[in-house]
């Protein structure tokens, strides 16, 4: 359940905040870190 919520939040941040290629890379990195934290 927590992982699903985390993934939904990451997806919404990714879609809302990636206006440039650099921004996209930062969003992907932060989403990956959030998923890692949720998995611990």
N, CA and C of each residue as an Amber inpcrd file, in Angstrom:
protein
   120
   0.8330000  -1.2000000   0.0000000   0.0000000   0.0000000   0.0000000
   0.8760000   1.2630000   0.0000000   1.8660000   1.2850000   0.8780000
   2.7610000   2.4420000   0.9520000   3.5280000   2.6200000  -0.3480000
   3.9380000   1.5110000  -0.9380000   4.6720000   1.5890000  -2.2040000
   3.7760000   2.1530000  -3.2980000   2.5270000   1.7530000  -3.3200000
   1.5840000   2.2690000  -4.3300000   1.3970000   3.7750000  -4.1700000
   1.2550000   4.2410000  -2.9400000   1.0960000   5.6710000  -2.6810000
   2.3520000   6.4210000  -3.1040000   3.5110000   5.8600000  -2.7770000
   4.7770000   6.4860000  -3.1460000   4.9140000   6.5810000  -4.6490000
   4.5550000   5.5300000  -5.3410000   4.6720000   5.5400000  -6.7980000
   3.6970000   6.5410000  -7.4160000   2.5040000   6.6680000  -6.8630000
   1.5480000   7.6530000  -7.3660000   2.0580000   9.0770000  -7.1390000
   2.6290000   9.3230000  -5.9750000   3.1970000  10.6410000  -5.6990000
   4.3620000  10.9420000  -6.6320000   5.2150000   9.9520000  -6.8390000
   6.3570000  10.1490000  -7.7250000   5.8890000  10.4240000  -9.1510000
   4.8840000   9.6860000  -9.6070000   4.3780000   9.8980000 -10.9570000
   3.7600000  11.2800000 -11.1030000   3.0260000  11.7220000 -10.0880000
   2.4100000  13.0430000 -10.1820000   3.4720000  14.1450000 -10.1720000
   4.5090000  13.9760000  -9.3580000   5.6020000  14.9560000  -9.3570000
   6.3260000  14.9520000 -10.6940000   6.5240000  13.7890000 -11.2360000
   7.2140000  13.6730000 -12.5190000   6.4230000  14.3760000 -13.6100000
   5.1280000  14.1500000 -13.6480000   4.3080000  14.7580000 -14.6850000
   4.1380000  16.2620000 -14.4780000   4.1070000  16.6870000 -13.2230000
   3.8770000  18.1040000 -12.9430000   5.1370000  18.9490000 -13.0700000
   6.3090000  18.3530000 -12.8200000   7.4890000  19.1800000 -12.6860000
   8.5530000  19.0620000 -13.7580000   8.3380000  18.2400000 -14.7720000
   9.4410000  18.0680000 -15.7280000   9.2030000  18.9150000 -16.9700000
   9.7520000  20.1100000 -16.9720000   9.6020000  21.0130000 -18.1070000
  10.8140000  20.9710000 -19.0280000  11.9140000  20.4540000 -18.5190000
  13.1250000  20.3580000 -19.3290000  13.7240000  18.9770000 -19.1610000
  14.6890000  18.6520000 -19.9860000  15.3640000  17.3630000 -19.8620000
  16.0880000  17.2580000 -18.5250000  16.7240000  18.3340000 -18.1020000
  17.4100000  18.3280000 -16.8010000  16.4100000  18.1390000 -15.6680000
  15.2870000  18.8020000 -15.7560000  14.2430000  18.6460000 -14.7520000
  13.7120000  17.2270000 -14.7200000  13.6040000  16.6140000 -15.8860000
  13.1500000  15.2320000 -15.9740000  14.1230000  14.3040000 -15.2480000
  15.4110000  14.5100000 -15.4520000  16.4140000  13.6860000 -14.7780000
  16.3630000  13.8380000 -13.2700000  16.1770000  15.0470000 -12.8070000
  16.0800000  15.2860000 -11.3630000  14.8330000  14.6170000 -10.7960000
  13.7170000  14.6980000 -11.5190000  12.4840000  14.0730000 -11.0550000
  12.6160000  12.5670000 -10.9830000  13.2520000  11.9720000 -11.9830000
  13.4370000  10.5170000 -11.9830000  14.3220000  10.1100000 -10.8110000
  15.3810000  10.8720000 -10.5620000  16.2820000  10.5520000  -9.4580000
  15.5490000  10.6650000  -8.1160000  14.7730000  11.7230000  -7.9230000
  14.0660000  11.8890000  -6.6530000  12.9850000  10.8330000  -6.4800000
  12.3480000  10.4370000  -7.5690000  11.3420000   9.3760000  -7.4870000
  12.0020000   8.0560000  -7.1000000  13.1540000   7.7760000  -7.6720000
  13.8790000   6.5530000  -7.3150000  14.2940000   6.5440000  -5.8600000
  14.7380000   7.6830000  -5.3670000  15.1290000   7.7740000  -3.9550000
  13.9210000   7.5880000  -3.0500000  12.7770000   8.1340000  -3.4260000
  11.5640000   7.9720000  -2.6190000  11.1400000   6.5020000  -2.5720000
  11.2610000   5.8270000  -3.6960000  10.9030000   4.4050000  -3.7320000
  11.8640000   3.5960000  -2.8720000  13.1520000   3.9170000  -2.9190000
  14.1260000   3.2190000  -2.0820000  13.8290000   3.4260000  -0.6010000
  13.4870000   4.6560000  -0.2210000  13.1570000   4.9280000   1.1840000
  11.9120000   4.1600000   1.6150000  10.9320000   4.0700000   0.7380000
   9.7050000   3.3600000   1.0720000   9.9570000   1.8560000   1.2050000
  10.9090000   1.3530000   0.4420000  11.1870000  -0.0820000   0.4720000
  11.9590000  -0.4980000   1.7210000  12.6100000   0.4320000   2.3900000
  13.4320000   0.0830000   3.5620000  12.6150000  -0.1860000   4.7660000
